[in-house]
Amino acid sequence: MTANERLIEEVNGTMAIEGMALNKDDRKRLSEYLNKPESFNSIMTELIKKYSAPENKYVG
């Protein structure tokens, strides 16, 4: 097991204790970041887009 794999398993264990185990996509994102830290901005942009509420253009 590589150091990055061990780190991901540690994060998964901690998250699992709180009832939020990592899924396949979470593991992929962590691995991508650990192997290529400069990808942080694109990963965060993807997550913000995924979890943001759609903009309501009919207000006001």
N, C-alpha and C positions, 0 to 999 in steps of 0.2 A: 504494500500500500504506500502510495507516495505521500509526501507531506501535505499536499493540497487535498488529497482524498481524505486523509486523517482529519484535517481541519474541517472539511465539509461534514464529515460524520460527527464531529464534536458539536458543530452548529446544529445539525439535525437533532442530536440528542437533547441539547438545551431547548430547542424549539418544541420537541416532542413532549418534554416535561410540562410545557404550557399548553399542550393540546394542539400545537400548530406544526406538525412534522413537515419537513420539506417535501415537495412533490418533484417530479422529474424536471419540470421547467425551472424550479428554484435551484436545483442542483446544477443544471446547465448554466444558469446565469452566474452562480458563484464560481463555478469552474472557469467560465469565460473571463470573469474579473480577475481571478487569481493568476491565470495564465497570461492575461493581457490587461493590466491595470488601466491603460489608456482608454479602454472600452467603457469605463464607468459612466461617462456622459450619455452614451447611446443606450446603455442599460437603464439608466434612470429615466430617460426620455420615454422609453418603451413602457416602463412601469407606470409612470405618471399618466400616459395616454390610456393605458389599460384600465386603471382604477379611478380616473377622473369622471365625474358626472358630466353628462352632455350639457353643453351650454344652452340655456333657454333663451332663444332669440325673441320670444313673444312677450317678455315682461316689460312693463313700462309703457 
